[in-house]
Amino acid sequence: MAISSIGSAFGSGTSTAAVDVADIVSRLMSAENRPLDAINQKIASKELVISELGTIKTKAATLLDAVKVFENPNTYINTSATSDNTKVLNVSASNTASVGSYVVNVSQVAQRSLYNITGFASATDLLRTTSNNGFQMTVGSTIYSSNGSKTVNGTTTANAITAIGTSPTAESLKNWINDLRSVTQVSATLAQMDNNQWTLFISGDNEGANYDFSITGLQTDLVISGFDSENDVLSLDATNGFQLTHDGITYKTRGAGANVSAITGTGSNGAILLKDIKTWIENLSSTSNLNLIPSIELNGDLLIAQGTGNGSVINVSGINASVTSVNSDPLPLIASTQRQRTESALFTFSNLKTGDSLTIAGLTMTAKQDLTSSQAATAFNTMRDGVLPNIVSSLVDGNRSDAVTGQATIEISNVVLPTAYGTYKLTSLGSVLTMTKYVDNVATNSSSIQIITSGTSNSGANPPTVLFQSALNGQTNLSFGALGSFRVNTVLAATSAETATEIASKILNAIDSAGQVTANAWVSVPNADWANTAKTNLSATDATVMKAVITTTGNTLIRIAASTTASLGAVTGYTGLTGMDDGLVTEMAFIGTAAQLSAALKTLEAKSPDGLGKVAVHIVPSNISVRVDSVTGGISYYKAVTSVATWTNARTIAKSSTHQITTVNGTLTGYLSNVTSAAETAFLAAKLPAGNRDYWIGGSDLTLEGTWRWADGPEANQVISYSNWASGQPNNRSNEDFAEINGSAYSSKWNDDRAANTGNFYVEYNVAANSTLLRRELSLPSPGVVIISNNTDPNVVSALNYANFSGAVSGYTTGINGSQLTFTSTQLLTDISPNIAYSFTPASGSSTNFAAPVITEGGDYALATALLALPTHGLNQGDSVTVGGLRFTASRAASSAEIASAFANLANGASTGSGTAYGSYSGAISGFSSGAVVNTNQVLFTQIDSGTANSIASLANIASSTNIALVIAGTGLTVDKFTTAQDATFTVDDKSYTKTTNTVGDVISGLTLQLTGDAGIANVSVVLGEDKSEVSIKSFMTAYNDLIKATNTMNANSANSDKPGTFANSPTSLSFISDIKRKVADGATYNIGKTDSAGRPYTMSLSSLGLDYQLDGTLSYSATSLASAKSQGLRDKLLSGLRIGYSSSTDNLADLLKSQMSSIGVLTNQTSSGAESLSSLNKEKDRLEERLNKIQAGYIAQYSNLNKLLFQLNSTSQSLTSALDGLKNA
């Protein structure tokens, strides 16, 4: 602080002393707050770590979800089912459904019982029920009565249920039925259908015959119909006259017994008229208290007797109308067949010679080559519908190659199409392009062209040469003679002239950009010979000995020609010289001069199981070893130094080591090797064996005892996460702070050793995966494929290769069996023998004989049939039905089944049938016979053979009609049993089933059938739906990449990023990510638990899934690789079930992810630990803030008091000054 000085005694003025308390306290607290700032920084850092761990856990969970979907076979089943007759049934499929087809024949659907009671004017209309029991509903063996009683198996219990009166309203009857629904499974609804028209629906809840029920006891109004007027004369029963039954008591107009009251006729000579019946009912109702109100409609055609009493049931008999109303509609025709018979001609084909010509039924085939009998028959059958015009090519004009090397791309287009149908494959070997034609997968013809970049084109050379100018601009035609011509257009100039081999590769690439891979076959590896370029990169001479190391992906096998190995040198850890041509290894290494390496690499061949494998050729100094990381694709180079040095000196030597290896950014320097995985340990042991020597590596705990870190390289200062310490090590005996690998006698285990000791050491150099100065990564060649055809069907392609065709088969269908073709007429009643036209003309010099066909006569003609449905609701008394001349008239109400029975099993000419018990016959059936009743009310009528072979019976020959005499019916309240409960009956592939419901899910595994109402046949087809493999693979890739990208950002350090990540100083926090990468890099295993013929598990590389590793550890998608994998059965492999990174049922990617996120997993433990640390920091912060508050309060009080004292001193000074001034003046 600063205090202004007090003026000297008796000085010339005064000044005010003061302290800025706030400023002083603020400055003091700024220093005091430094520990608090440090704690806040720690809290912020810890909160960020916890947040980042949460992010990783979320992304890991998302990856696990994607893995589960990807590995689940149900993801790829995606079956769908269709029915070709939705009037019969619909169908749906689950993922357990099997692909196939089924024939479902439905005889009848399941249905529930349904009664419609019509005639209500409102919901409150009163109903009339029987006086003793009221309304009754019978369900099974139980009768429920509206008077409150319940009868079970004949035993009645009164007051067992709720009772309603004998005259309930429609609404109350509905409610009574619904109150019993839980025990009866019967419900009721009341609906207004029109003005003053309501209907009560009583329905069973369940389908099936076991759920049928019936109702009784509800009175319906009496309606007598069929009259012209109220003066119509009636004909009454001669014995008892007109009879009316009311509530079980019969009243009549004549005869013996009780309740007889005569009727007075008012017609001529006492004839009884319709209005006389009305008067008689009025009198009877009055005298007998029947509560009936008779009336005649205004037009006189109806007599209605409406009940108003207690619900008595009214029936009448003994009356006939004077007129009859007739309905002549024909019966419904359910199905029919026409008169026909089946005949066929069987041709047995002979072997054909070139030029032989055959014509059958309009199609002519002329052989273009010698054909076997089966080839000839198959070709003829394939082309029966004739040849489509225009030869077309599958090659897309303007298709462009990828810029594989240099900057140039190439477009290719058709110029002249080949002259013959077929499959054509373009391949390349160096600068030579070869077009090969295939028939039945057998090469039949080929033509080659050699690309050159200098000199002149020479069509007479063998093969012909075609010049491509070095500028690579313009168009060039490539002619393969009869195998077609193509135009090549180079559309971008290269920055440097491309080689002829590179141009040939691009032409191949443009033929078919989809990539037709060659799987499991030996192919030459293009561009493998780059030894002279490597010599320049390494600043070597012609005499310099270099090392070639060849590595592969996807279990790709390699070999070189035995003739080139004699001049080469073998390399430790790889196959010897004598095994280099065996084709049994996936990696290889040898040493030699540039010329010697070049001679060997020119012969390099590879065989990839799926055609997607890659080959990398590394060329390095002879004392350098090469390792490719299986996860990242990164390349490490190693050198074993056998001169001894201390660890510190070895480190210095390693960091200054370059050994001719240069990169784009300058000389590549080394470091003591950082051994970060078991794979790297195994590599060093095999490829750089230590023998009995000890080798220093880059690990040390010199900075902090017990905490081992890597000294240099990309892992510099990182805590060592992978280790291979020997038992009891490290033990820090005598200050041992440096790591070494012991010799083979100790199984390459690690040991800690002292600084003063000396040993050999490993130097490591690391470059990115995309470095091309020290290696070339090469894809295997993919032949371009061109289909020349008028049809994508390979059978058509083959047929057109075999023969020329003209015309088409007309009037016949064909069927093939080996070398035999059967022709069947498509026209009814055709006599095939004289009608089928055929001829055979042998070629000049041909001795082929073609036999006449074997004619199969159809035998007796199949007769015409008609399946008729008899009236669904049966007939009333007096109604009649006529079929084929035979008329049946019902003598009482008859059901539809009874009417059908009356017409069943009749012989031609029959004048009577089995319906005499309830009706009478007239006339006779003519020209037809009938079979048994089917589907309750249907009868099949079959035409009688007329004896005329070529006549076709017309269905008009069987006539039918219905004749309904309207005598007595019920209107007003009408009770109609609309449907009767029944089971569904059907067959599936001829196996019969009966079900109580129309929804059937237990007949065909994985399918649910929904019967929709009609009887008939439906063909059900189950197919695999859309292939969703691409979606699931991309989802997996996206989830995996999100996790890796997040990890890369969080782990970034100053060595690889301008912005260090959260875990830059503690990379081991996310060390489990490396385990995830390795599991993914291992690819997938399918057919779990099974092995191939060699006893190996079934595995798939990432390339086989359309995925490739990138430099940053992420995955990229390759549509080409996936398309190829799909063509080789990828979906079947996915359907078999697969696991990523599979070692066992508990050791795979999914289980690894689960373990990391579990309650005891790394993420959970680190998050919990971080939360505990955060809690401690917050508590420490609270304590420190409390202490600082007290300090601040003390500072404020202290300097406020000082300020007060200064004020007092200032006042005293002013007083003294005034006093002295007074004395002076005095």
BELBELFEN-V707866 format. One line per field, one symbol per residue. phi: phi as a letter, one per 20 degrees, with the letter a starting at -180 (. if undefined). psi: psi as a letter, one per 40 degrees, with the letter a starting at -180 (. if undefined). burial: b if it has 9 or more other ideal C-beta (glycine too) atoms within 8 Angstrom, else e. A space follows every 10 residues. Layout:
phi = ???
psi = ???
burial = ???
This chain:
phi = .cdffegfgm feqcceebce gfffffffff ffegffffff ffffffffff ffffffffff fffffffgff eegffdflfc ccdebffead bccefefefr cbdddeebef bdfbddddoe ebfdgedddf fedmfccdcm dddddfeoec ddlndddfle cfdcffcfff fffgfffffe gfdelccccc ceeaflcccd ddcffceoff dfbccbndfd fecdcodeaf efedddgfed mfccdclndd dbeboeneld cfddedeflm fedgfffgff fffffffdle ldcebdfgem ecdddeecee nfedccbmcc eeccedddff ffeebbcefa bdcbcdddfd fdegnfcccc loddcdfebf cfffffffff ffegeneffm fcdffegnfd efefcmdedc dcbfdcfgec fqdcddcccm eedcdceccl mdfdabbccd ecdbncfbfe fcfgdcedff fldodceddd mfeoccddce dcfefcgeff fffgffffff gbffmefdel bfcfefmfec ffffgfgele dfefedddcd dccmlfecac fffeefeedf cgncffffef dfmdcdbbbb crfgffffff ffefcccdgd mdfccdddcc gfeddccdff eenfdddcbe deffafffff fffffdeclm eccgeofeed aggdedbfff fffffeecge meedcfceeb dffcgndece ecmfegmeff eebcffgndf dlflledceb dffffdllfe becefffdaf bddccccffe fdfdbcecef fdffccddad bfffffgfff ffbecbmbfc nbeccdbmed cddcfedfme efgeefdbbc cffgnedfdd fffeedffmf ffefcbeddf gfemcegnfb ccclnddddf ebfcffffff ffdeldegnf dbbeeffcac dbmbfcnbcc dffclmcdce ddfegenefd edfefffdeb bdcdeedcbd dmeddcefcd gbeecacclm eebccecedc ccddgndded fdpeeqdced cdcfegfdff ffffffffff fgfffffgff egcffcbfcf egdgebffgd ffffffgfff ffmcdclgnd cefenefecc ffffdmccfd fenedcecff fffffffdng ffffffnbce medbfdcbff ffffffeffd fgffffffff ffffffffff fgffffffff ffffffffef ffffffffff ffffffffff ffffff
psi = ihhiihiihf afiiihhihg dddddddddd ddeddddddd dddddddddd dddddddddd dddddddddd ehdddecfii iihegeddii iiiieeiiha iihhhhdiii iihhhhhiei dieehhihii ddeahihhhb ehhhieeeih hhfehhhifd ihiiiegiid ddddddddde ddddfhiiih ihdahfhihh hhiidiiide fiiiiiehhi ihhhifidie ehhihihdde ahhhhhfehh iieiaiaifh hiihheahfe ihiddddddd dddddddefe fhhiihidee ehhhhhiebe fihhiiifhi ieihhhhfhi ihhdiiiihi ihiihhhhii hiihehhhhh fehhhhheih iidddddddd ddfdeihiih hiiehhhehi iigdiaeiih iiiichiiei iahhhhiihb ehhhhhhhhf ehheiihiih hieiaiihee ihiiihhhid dfiaihhhhf beeiiihhhh ehiidihiid dddddddddd dgeeggihhf ihihhifdgf dddddddefi idehhihhhh iiiffhiiii hdeeedeiii hheiiideee edfeieiiii iiiddddddd ddehiihhde eeiihhhhhi idehihhhhe deeihhiihh hehiiidddd ddddeehdfe hiideahhia ihhhheiddd dddddddghe beihhiieii fddhhehhii daadeheihh dhifiiheii efhffheiii hiaddfffii iiiideiiii ihhihhiide hedeihhhii ihhihhhhie hehddddddd ddiiiiaihh eiiiiigbeh hhhhieiifh hddedhhiih hiiheiehhh iiihhhieai hhiiihhihi hdeaiiheii hhhfehhhhh eihiiddddd ddeifhihei eiaeeeefai iiaihheiii aihifdfihh hhihheehde ihhieeehii ihhhhhchih abhhhhgdih hiihhiihfe hiihieiehh efdhheihhh hediiahhhh hhihahhedd dddddddddd dddddddddd ehiedeiegi idfdegdedf dedddddddd deaihifhei iadeeiihih iddeefiiii deeiiihhdd ddddddeffd dddddehihh fhdieegidd ddddddeiee iddddddddd dddddddddd dddddddddd dddddddddd dddddddddd dddddddddd ddddd.
burial = eeeeebbeee eeebbebebe beebbeebbe ebbeebeebb ebbeebbbbb ebbbbbbebb bbbbbbbbbb bebebbbbbe bebebeebbe bebbbebeee ebbbebebbb bbbbbbbbbb eebebebbbb bebbbbbbbe ebbbbbbbbb beeeeebeee bebbebbbbb bbbbebbbeb beebbbbbeb eeeeeebbbb bbbbbbbbee bbbebebbbb bbbbbbbebb bbbbebbeeb bbbbbbeeee bbbbeeeebb bebebebeee ebbbbbbbbb bbbbbeebeb bbbbebeeeb bbbbbbbebb bbbbebebbe bbeeeeeeeb bebeebeebb bebbbbbbbb bbbbbbbbbb bbbbbbbeee bebbbbbbbb bbbbebeeee bebbbeeebb bebeebebbb bbbbeebbeb bbbbbbbbeb bbbbbbbbbe eeeeebbbbb bbbeeeeeee eeebbbbbee ebeeebbbeb ebbbbbbbbb ebbbeeebeb bbbbbbbbbb bbbebbbbbe eebebbbbeb beebbebbeb eeebbbbbbb bbebbbbbbb beebbeebeb bebbeebebb bebebebbbb bbbbbbbbbb bbbbbbbbbb bbbbbbbbbb beebbbbbbe bbbbbbbbbb beeebbbeeb bebbbebbbe bbbeeeebbb bbbbbeeeeb bebbbebbbb eebbbbbbbb beeeeeebbb bbbebbebbb beebbbeebb ebeeebbbbb bbbbebebbb bbbbbeeebb bbbbbbbebe beebbbebeb bbbbbbbbbb eeeeebbbbb bbbebeeebe bbebebeebb bbbbbeeebb ebbeebebeb ebbeebebee eebebeeeee bebbbbbbbb beebbbbbbb bbbbbbbbbb eeebebbbbb bbbbebebeb bebebbebbe bebebebbbb bebeeebbbb bbbbeeeeee ebbebebbbb bbbbbbbbeb bbbbbebeee bbbbbbbbee eebebbbbeb eebbebbbbb bbebebbbbb ebbeeebbbb ebbbbbbbbb bbbbbbbbeb bbbeeebeee bebbeebebb bbbbbbbbbb bbbbbbbbee eeeeeebbbb bbbbbbbbbe bebbbbbbeb bbbbbbebeb bebbbbbbbb bbeeeeebbb bbbbebbeee bebbbbbeeb bebbeebbeb beebbeebee bbeebbeebb ebbeebbebb eebbebbeeb beeeee
